[in-house]
Amino acid sequence: GGVLYEVPVGWKRFALNVKGKYADGNDWMRMDGRPGEWAVAYHGTKFDAVPKILRNGFRLGIRHGPAAMKLKDTRTGQNIQEGICCTPNLKVVECFANGEEADTGRPPVTLEGRTLFFALQCRVRPGAIRRPNNTTYTKTNNDEEQMGVGGVFEWVVEHPADLRPYAVLVRDRGSCPSHMSLHDLARSYASMKPRPGAYD
């Protein structure tokens, strides 16, 4: 979709059968940069939310920092509205891929003693991506062209129809040696500076 993202190396990927699911055809799934291709993004979530999203689609979240903080889009200057948060950055995905870890008070999902991360690999309509210019809790403008993928904390998609899951990703937490807590990761953005033309 002409937008930078990170390949999910280290994650086990389970493709979803979405070919022909949408009335506008299948061009949104292309990987050749031709017209109609949508960008790749990820949405980390708790395990029991995965089947609900696959069955009913995304819903606007009740916890929404960018809208609550009245952040503006980096590229347009328009106010960010409530929407679904996603990201091209897998370090961020790890922090949300087990129900936001201790932040929610929910125990992590384990299987045979292993803590598992779950995420949805999605496509997002490029024109629907909102990049919060955040000077509050992550200190980043969330523009992948300026910050590189590693400098993006979140994108916001204001309309659920503009975000389509097409694979489920699973990973053992033990295989993430550099995993950071959500709070530590958010604080790490303070030292990042825009780097025009950065491609991570």
N, C-alpha and C positions, 0 to 999 in steps of 0.2 A: 504493500500500500504506500510505498515511498516514505515510510516512517521507520526510524531506527528501533530495534528491539534486540533482546538477548535470547540466543538459542538455549533451550532448557536442557543443557548438558547435566547429567547426573540424575535426572528425573525419569521415572518409568512412565511412558506415555501410552494412553489408551484412546485411540481415535473414536469419535462418535460418528454414527451414520446420519449425516446431515445433508447429503447430496440430494437435491431436489426438494428440500424441506421448505424453502422460501420461494415466494412467488416471483421474485426478481432474478431467479436463476442461480447459477453457481459461480459467477465471476468473482464474487466476494472472497472466495477461497483461493484464488490464483496466487502463485508465488513467482510471477515473472515480471511484475511491475506494469502490466498492461492495464488499460482503463477498466474500472470497476473493482479492482482488487482492494480489499480492506486491510488495515494495519493489524499487526499482532500485538496482543496485550494479555496480561494474566490477572486472575482474580483469585487470591488465596482465601480459603474459607474453612469453617469447621466441617467435619465429615458428614454430619447429618443434614447439612445444608445442600450438599452436592446433588442428591437425587431430587430435591425440591426445585432447585434451579433448572436442572435438566428437564423436569416435567412441566414447570410453570413459567420458566423464564426468570430474568432478573426483576427485582423490585427495588424501588427507591429505598435507601437505608434510613434508619431512624437516627443513626450516629453519623453526622456529616460535618466534619470540621471546616472544609472550604466555604460552604454556604453559611454556616453559623458564624464564622469569623469575617464574613463579607469580603472574601478574597476576590480579586479580579483576574481575568484570563491574561496571561503574559503577552499574548500576541494581539488580542483585540481590545483589551482594556475593559471589557464588559464584565459585570458581576457574575460570579459563578453561582449557578442555581443548584438545588438539591439534585442528586443523581447517584450513579453507581461508580464507585472508585475502582480503578484498575491501574496497572502499571506495566511498563516494559522491563522493569528491573526485578530480577528474581531474588535479590537480597531482601527486598521489601516483601515479596510474596511469602518468603519463609516466615516472616513475623505474623502473617495473618492466616497461615495455612494449617493452623490447628486451633482455630477459635480464638485468635489473638492471645494465645498462651495464658499467662496468669491474669491478664487484664480483665477477662470475663468471669473468672472464678470457676470456670468449667475444667474438669480434669482432662488432660490430653488423651487422645485416642491412642491406644497401644495394641499391638498384636505380637504375641509371643515375647513380651518384654521390650519391644521396639516402639518408639514414639514415631508416629507417621505424620507426614505433611500431605495435605491435599490442596490442589489448585485446579482451576479451569483455564485452559488455554483458549483464548477467544480471538475473534476478529472484531475490530471496531471501525466504523465508518470514519475515515480520516477527518472529514469536516466536522465530525461530532466531538472530537477530542478537545476538552478544555484543560488548559495547563495553569493551575493556580499559581499566581505570583505570591509565594508564601514568605513573609518576613516574620512569621509568628512562631510556629512550632517545628518547622523543618528547615527554614532558611534556604529555600531553593525556589527558582522560578519554574521548575518542572518542565523546562523546554529542552528536550533531548538534543536538539541541534546546538544549543549553547552549552549545556552542562554535560553532555554525553549521557548514555543510558544510565550509568552508575550514579548520576546526579539527579535522577528523577525519583521522587517519592511517590507521587500519585498523579494520575489523570482522572478527570471526571467526565462521565458520559451522562448527559441529562435525560436522555430518553432510552428506556430499556430496549427498544427495537433496534437501536444503533449498536448493540453489543451482543454478539452471538458466540456461545461456546461451541467448540468443535473438537475438543479433546479433554480428557481428565489426566492430570499429572499426579503422581504419587512418589514420595521420597522418604527414606529413613532419615530421621533427624541426625543419627550418628554419622551419616555420610556427608554432613555439612560442617566441616571442621572450623569454618570461620563464621558460623552462625552468630548473629547478634540479637539481643533483645530489642523489642520495639523501641523502648525509650533510648537505649544506647545508639541504635541506628538513627533515630530522629536527631539526636544531638550531634552525630557525626557530620551532618549537612552544614553545620555552622562554619566549618573550615573549607568548604567547597566554594569555588569562584567560577563564574561563567567563563567558558573557554570556547569562543566562537569557532565553529567548524569542528568541534570535538566529535570523534566517532569512537565509542568504546565497543 
